[in-house]
Amino acid sequence: GNTGKGIRIGILDTGIDYNHPDLSRNYKGGYNFIDNNTDAKDYNGHGCCHPATNIYTTLCGLTKIEDFYNKIESEEIPNDDKSFSKIIKDDIFTLSYVDNEKIDRRKIKCVHKIPINQNDLVQINDILLTPWHKCFVFNKRNCKIEEKRADNIKIYDYIISPGHPIELNTEYRTVKNFLIDEDFGYLLGIITGNGSVQFKGSNKRIDLSISDINVVRKCTDICDKLEFKIGDYGWQERYNYYRLVIYNEDLSEYVYNNIKTLSTNAKIPDIVIKSPVGVVISFLSGLIDTDGNIKDGGTRVRISSSSKELISKLYVVLSLLGQRPYIVKIKDIPHILNNHLISCTTQNYQIIFHIENIGNELLKYMACEYKKNSMIIRHNKNNSIPITEKILKYHLISKYNIKFDSAHRCKCCGKIRLSNFREIISKNRIMEIFEILDKKDDYFYNIANNFNFILVKDIKRKHFDGFFYDLTMEDSNNYVAGLSNMIFIHNTHVAGIIAAEDNDIGVVGVAPEAHIYSVRILDYAATGSASDITAGLEWCLLNNMQIVNMSLGACEDSISVR
């Protein structure tokens, strides 16, 4: 294929690490317009996110980015800026925002560990980023998704996150010869919710407390299929539930080591999150059949647990499934029988979420009839595109030349009236309007179906002294990450993606024989002036660059740059 041999590429940025073994042979010079000399090296390094930030990969499921770095077994390559890189040789994937309005799998090529000691890091809601890092923000004025630096993001901006389940893991996993399919996922959800495990001693078993006979029957069917020995289940009159006992040493050991020993330390098993989406949703269905309650006329689900770890991890999983959950803390729940207190279960946390995007999938796996019959799958207004009727009206006028009368009613059909200019319009309503107009607006359709919009409520500046982490992606410049809400953040490594040499170290760039020139027009904080950008472009022209790469943004247009 084309290796870019001899092609001269100018990279306008904060400089590059031209001593890196992947780039040193291809680096041919450059200029530093910040310090006015020929040393255009990036001494600041790059950083992306805090080590505790969650990422979602086919290797680890949900894991902290620092733990992901440590899990990669390849050689740690030191860089001149005191950062380190690890090359990922296996096929490990995560989710990226691609092709303008879609989300898809993308391969991770490298993971980086970068020293950071700064006072001006930006915490947006709960994710801590370096100030020059970009997120993807929905511009309410022009209905476009745009990149925006972390230090330019404002309160009431909307950052995009996944809007529906995306298939990242495509293969079923196995644990102790158990195939983790949808049935097994459901059983694990039941155990996580209302199961207790006895692993010490000779009588290794799992006890399930289930209030609905249909759930009992489904669990016994699954156990029969898996050839698990089960005890006779019976109704416990005093406690109002059925007791089902599963006798299997391997399952008991796995539950004891990976799910729970007590209700207060229950957690979502990692193997479920590494599995296909159907397994994740079946696990959630089992959890709802035991610990779930249907709220608000059937439109919301509430799951209670005394395990903070379970609820916190469940929040992140629901965010990846396109939900917008929230957590509340509740008081102790007394259990009363015949006007006497018989026990007091501490269920400290509840997570509540709307079921619109995954309701039909949940119903496929749930067995509790009264909960299934209580669920009503309808549009959640809070899950709308954050635009008003006024903005949609102007979009219809400018793009489709749709005319409106003085009463704000569409002249072409009279069926559409956009009069409440402050009202946030629902996704369903947008689709209905385009159907009435017989217009196929792929952009709005993709936006409505693929994304959620996370309101920025809190921005802080913080100091951090330690290591930040970043990923280099194949065919993408971003990945999904977050502490609770999973959002799409931009990564930083460009030169190596373009021109990394075809050697035994690291990745191979798309043009491994190209000649790289570094033009430093941004300072350590990735800020610069229009005059330096103009000077950098002029330098590229004077030095016969055939390609100029830059990823820049500005609050105002610049005639000189243009």
N, C-alpha and C positions, 0 to 999 in steps of 0.2 A: 504493500500500500504506500501512500504518500507519507514520507517521513518529515516533510518540511525542510529538506536539506538546503541550507544557505538562506532561507527566508529570514529577514531581519524583523524582529518583533520588539517593539517598545512597550514596556509595562509602566504605566503611570500610577503610582501608588505611594506607600510609605517606604519604598525600597524593597529589595529582596535579599535573601541570604545567599549571596553568590558563591560562598565557600562550601555550600552543601554539596556532597558528592554527586547528587543527581543533576546539579546545575553548573558546577564549576567549569566543566569543559565547554559548555554551551554559552557561558557568559562572556560577552565581548566588550563590556564597558557601560558607560552611562553618565548621568550628571545629577547632582544634588542641588536643587533650586532652593531648598530650605537653608542650607549652610553655604551655598555658593562654592562648591568644590566638586571634584570628580568622584568622591566616595559616596555612591548611592546605595549603600547597604542599609538594610533595616536592622538597627541595633535594638529596637524595642521589642521585637518579637510580636507574636499575636496571642490572643487569648479569646476564648469564647465564653464559657460558662463555668460557674462554680462547681467544684468537685462533687457536691451532693446532688447536682441536677440529674434527673432521670432521663435516660434515653431508652428507646424501644428497638431491640435488635432480634434477629433470628437466632443469635448465639445465646443470649442471656434472657430474652424476654424483656421485662422492665428491670433496669439496673441503674445504679449511679454511674455516671460517666467515668469517674475515677476507678471504680471497680472494674468497668469494662476495659480500661487501659491496662490494669494490672492482670486481667485475665488473658489478654493477648500474649502468646508465648514467644513471639518473634523477638529478634534482637532490638534492644533499645539504642537508637542512633542519636548521639549527641549533636547538637547544632551550635554554631558559634555564639548565638544569643542566649546560651545556657538553657535552651529548651531541648526537648527530646521528642523523637518520633518513633513509632512502631509501624512497620509495614504489615498489612493484613493480607496474607496469602490465600486464605480460605474465602469461600463465598459467604459473606455475612452481609445481610441487608437491613435497611431501616426504611422509614417512610419519608418521602420528600414531596414538596409542592412543586409540580412540574407542569409544563405545557399550558401555562397561563391560568387555567381554572381547575386543574385536576391534582389528585394525590396518587402517588404510585410508589412501588418498591424501587430502591436504588442501592447499589452496592457500595459498601464502605471500603475505601482503599487504604487509608491511614488514620491513625489516632495520635494526637499530639498532646504533649504535656509542657505547659509554658509557665515560667515564673512570672508572677504578678505582684507588684507592691505599689498600689495606687490608692489615692484618697477619693477619686471621682468615679468609682464604679457605679453603675446604674441598676437599682433594683426596681423592676417593673412588676407590680403585684407581688409575686414571691420569687421570681427568677432573677438572679444577679448576673449581669453581663458587663463586658468592657464597653465603654461609651461609644466606640466606633462600630460596634456590631449592629447589624440590621435585623429588624423583624419585618414581617409582612403585615401591613396595616391596610384596612379597608377605608378608602377615601369616600366619605359620604356625599361629597359634592359632585364627583364625577362617576361614582359607582365603580371605581377601579381598585384593584389590589396593588399596592405600591410598597416598595422597600423604604424603610425609614430607620435611620440610625437610632440606637437606644437613647442617646442623649437628646434627641429631637422629639421623642415620643411624649405626648401630653396626656394629662388626665382627660378622660372621656374619649380618647382614641379607641379604636377597635382592632385587636390583633386576631389574626385568623388561626383557627385550630381545626382538627378533623371534624366533619359534620355527620359522618356515618361510618359504620365499621368498614375498615379496609383490610383485605386479606394480605397479611405480611408473611405468616408462616403457612406453608401449603402442605406440609407433611405431618401425619400423626406421629407422636413421640411414644416411646415405651419406657416404662419404669418397672424393674423387677419382673420382666416378662409380661407386664400388663400393657395392653394397647390403650393409650389415652384417647379414646374416641368420645363422641357426644354422650353415650350412655355412662361411661366411666366419669366424664366430667360432671354429669348430673349427680352421680353418687357422691363424688368428692364435695360438691356444693352442699348436699344434705349433711354430710359428716362435718363439714366446716361450720354449718349453722347450728345443728342440734345434736352433734355426736360427742361421745366421750370415749377415750381409748384406754384400754388396760393392756399394757405391754410388759410390765414387770411380772415375774412369776410364770407359772406354767399355763395359766388360763388366759391366753392372749386373745383379746376380742375387742370389738367396737360396739358400743351401745348407742342406739338411735332412739330419740324421743320424737314421735311424729303425731300430729293431731288429726291428720286426714287419711282415711283408709285408702284412697286412690294413690297417695304418695307411697304408702306402705306397699301396695301391690306393685307399683313401678319399681321400687327398690328391690323387692323379692325377685321380680323378673330379671332385673339386671344381675343380681347375685346368682341366679340360676344359670344365666348365660355364661358368667365368669367362673362357674363351678365353685362358688363360695358356700361353705356350710353356714346355714342360718338356723337360729333357734326358733321355737314357736313364738309368734308374736301375740300379744294379748293387750286388751284395753286396761289401762291402769286407772281405775275409778277415782282414786284419791287425787291424781294429778291431771286427769283429763287428757291423756295421750296414750298412743300405742307404743309399746317397747319392742324394738326389733334388734336382735343381737346377731352380729356377723363374726364368725370364727375363721380368721385367716391370719396366720403369723406374718406373712410378707406385707399384707395390707396394713396390719396393726403397726408394724415397724415403720412403714412409710409415713403413716399418719402421725405417729408419735414424733418422728424426726423432722417432718416437713410441714405439718399443718397445725397441730395443737397438742398440748398436754393438758391444758386447762382452757376454759372458755376465754379467760383474760389474755391469753397469748396466741389465740387463733390467727392464722394468716392465710392469704391466698397462695396455694402451692405454685412455685415457679413454673413447673411443667405445664400447668394450665395456660399461663400467659405465653409460653413458647409454642402453643398449639394453634391450629386453625381457629378462625373466628367462631365457628360453630361450637367448638369445645368450650371456648370462653363464655359464650352465651348460655350454653347448657349448664355450665357451672353456676352462672348467675341465676338461672331458673331454679336450680336446686336450692340455692341460698334463699330465694324469694319464697319457695314452697315451705321453707322452715321458719326463717326469721323475717320474712317480708310482710308488710301490711300495705293495703291499697288505700290511697288517700285521695281527697278532692274529687269524689264522684268517679274514681277509677282512672284518673289521668296521671297520677303520680304513685311511685312506689317508695316505701320507707323501709329500710333495713336497719335493725338495731343490733348492737354488739357491745360487749364490754372490752373488746380488744381494739385499742386505738390503732395498732399496726394494720389490722384487717381493714378498718374503715378508711384509713389514709391511703392504703394501696388500692382499695376498691375505687376511691375517688379518681385516681390516675387512670385505672383501667376503664372506667366509665367515660372519662374524657377522651380516651383513644377510640371508644365506641361511638363518639359523636354526641355524648350527653353533656349536660351542664349541671352537675350535681351540686349540692351544698350539704354541709355537715352542721348538726346541732348537738349540743351537749344536754343530756337529760338527767333527772334525778333517779335515785333508787326506786325500783318498782316493787311494791309489796305484793305478795301472793296471799290472798285471803280465802279461807275455807270455813264455812259456817261461823262467820264473824270472828274467826281467830287468825292471827298472823302465823302462817306456817313456814314462810321463808321470805327472804328479801334479796332478790337478784339485782346485782349492780350492773345495769346496762347503760353505760355512760355516754355512748355515742350513737347517733342516728345519721344515716346518709339518705338523702331524699333526691329523687330524680324523676323527670318526665319520661314517659315510655314511648313517645312518638316514633323515634327512629328505629327502635329495636323491639317494639311491642309485638309485632307479628312473629318475629323470631323467638321471643320468649314464650309465646303461647304454644309453639311447636313442641317445646320440651317440658313445660310445666304440667304437673299432674293434679294439683290441688284445685278441684272443680270450683269451689266458691270463690277462690282468688281469681281464677281464669274468668269466671262469669262477671266479676266485679271490674275487670279491666276494660277501659274505654280508650281506644287509640284515636286520638284526635290532635289537632294542631296545638302546639304550645306557643303562645304569643311571645314569650320571652326568648324563643328560639328563632326569631325572625331575622331577616336581613336588616341591619340598622339604617334603613333609609325611610324617608317620609313619603307620603303620597305626592307631595309637591315635587320631590326629586324624580320620582317615577314619571310624573306627568311631563316634566321637561325632557326626560329621556325619550318618551314616546313622541313628543313634538319634534325634537331635533333629529332622531334617528329614523323615524317612520313617517314623519310629516302628518301625524294624527292631529286633527283639529278638535278643539273644545269650545263649547259655547260659554256664555257668561255665568252659567250655573255650574261650570266645571264638568259638564257632561260631554262624553265623546260624541261628535257629530256623525261619525260613520255608522254607528249602530244604536246609540242612545242607551246602551246597557252598562256603560262604565262611567262612574262618577267619582272623581278624585277631588273632594272638597275639603277634607280634613287635613290641612297641610302640616299639622304637627303630629299626626298619627303615624307611628311606625307600622309599615305594611307587612303583612305576614307572607311567608314563602308560598303558602297555598293560594293566597289571593293574587300574588304575582303570576303564578302559573295559570290561574283561572283567567286573568286579564289577557294574557298572550293567547290563550286558547280561543277566547271570544273574538279577538282581533285576527285570528288565523295567522299569527306571526310566530315563527320559531326563533326565539332569541336564545341561541346556544349559550351565550355568555351568562345571562341571568339564570338560565336553567342549571348550568354547572355551579354557579355561585350558590344558588338556593339548595342544591342537593349535596354539595361536597364539603361545605364549610360551616363551622360555628364562628361566632364573633364574640371574643372575650373583651369585655369592657375594662379599660385601664382605670382602676380606682385609686391606686396608690403608687407613687414614685418617690424613691429615696436615693440619696447618695451615700455610699458606704466605702469604708477602707477595707482592703484585703491584702494580706501578705502571705503568699503561698503559691500553689500551682492551680492554674486554670487548665481546661481541656478543650480540645476541638477535634472535629472529624474532617477528613477530606473525602468527598464523595465522587463517585463515577457518574458523569453525565448529569450532575446537579450541583447547586451551590448552597444547599440548605438541608436541614433535617429537623425532625420533630423532637422537642425536648421540653422539660419543665419540672417543677417541683410538685405541682398539683395539676393545674390546667396545662395540657401539652400543646405547645404552640410551635410554629415553624420559625427557626432562627437561621440566619445566614452564616456560612462558614467563611474562612479567610484565606485559604491557601490557593493561589492562582498560578504562579510561575511554574511550579512543579507539574501542575495539571497540563499546562501547555507544552512544556519542553523538557520534562524529566528524561534523562538519558536512558537509552536501552542498555542497561548494565545488570549486574547481579544484585543491585541495591534498590529496593523500593519499587514504585510503580513506574510504568513507561508512559511518558506524556503522549498527547495526541500528535505532537510534531517533535520527536526526540532528536532530530538533527537541525532544528531551527537555531538561529543565533539570537540570544536574549540580551536586551539592553534595559538597564534599570534607570528609570527617570523618577527621582524622588520629588514629588510636588506636595506631599502631605507630611505633617509633623508626627511626633510620637503618639498624639491623640487622634490621628487620622483627620486632622482639620487642615485646611489650606485656603489660599486666596485664588480669586479668578485670575489674577495676574500671573501667579505661579503656574496655574493650569495652562494658561495661554502660552507661557514661555516653554513649558514642557512639550506642548503640541508643536510649537515652532521648531524646537530642538529635534523632534522626531522627523519633521519635514526636511530640515537641513541635513540630517544624517541618513536620509533615505530609508526610513522605516517603511516596510511594506504593510505591516499590521501594527495597530496601536490598540492595546488592551487597557481599559480603565473601567472601574466600577465606582461611580461618583454620584453624589446627589447634592442639591442645593435648594435653599428656600426661595431664591429669586433667580430669574433668568439673567444670563450674562451675554451681552452682545459680543464682547471680545472672545469669549470661549466659543460661541456659536460660529 
